[in-house]
């Protein structure tokens, strides 16, 4: 899995503003993959 620092920072900044982050988009665009990547990075930190 490719770690994408841009999206990690976007999600972190959204979490600082609100306690819930909602991923929206059309099917098969990588929403679940980004969420899994964020969990892996969070566990490694």
C-alpha positions as CSV (number, residue, x, y, z in Angstrom):
1,X,0.0,0.0,0.0
2,X,1.3,3.4,-0.9
3,X,1.4,5.9,1.9
4,X,0.0,9.2,0.7
5,X,1.1,12.1,3.0
6,X,-1.2,14.6,1.3
7,X,-4.3,12.7,2.3
8,X,-3.0,12.0,5.8
9,X,-2.5,15.7,6.4
10,X,-6.0,16.5,5.0
11,X,-7.6,13.9,7.2
12,X,-5.7,15.1,10.3
13,X,-6.7,18.7,9.7
14,X,-10.3,17.7,9.2
15,X,-10.2,15.8,12.5
16,X,-8.8,18.8,14.3
17,X,-11.8,20.8,13.2
18,X,-14.5,18.1,13.8
19,X,-14.6,14.8,15.6
20,X,-16.0,12.9,12.6
21,X,-14.6,12.8,9.1
22,X,-16.9,11.6,6.2
23,X,-15.5,10.2,3.0
24,X,-17.7,10.7,0.0
25,X,-17.3,10.0,-3.6
26,X,-18.4,7.7,-6.4
27,X,-17.9,3.9,-6.3
28,X,-14.4,2.5,-6.6
29,X,-12.4,5.7,-6.1
30,X,-10.3,4.5,-3.2
31,X,-12.3,5.8,-0.1
32,X,-11.8,2.5,1.8
33,X,-8.1,2.3,0.7
34,X,-7.5,5.8,2.1
35,X,-9.2,4.9,5.4
36,X,-7.1,1.7,5.7
37,X,-3.9,3.6,4.9
38,X,-4.8,6.2,7.6
39,X,-5.3,3.4,10.2
40,X,-2.0,1.8,9.3
41,X,-0.1,5.1,9.5
42,X,-1.9,5.9,12.8
43,X,-0.8,2.6,14.3
44,X,2.8,3.1,13.2
45,X,3.0,6.6,14.8
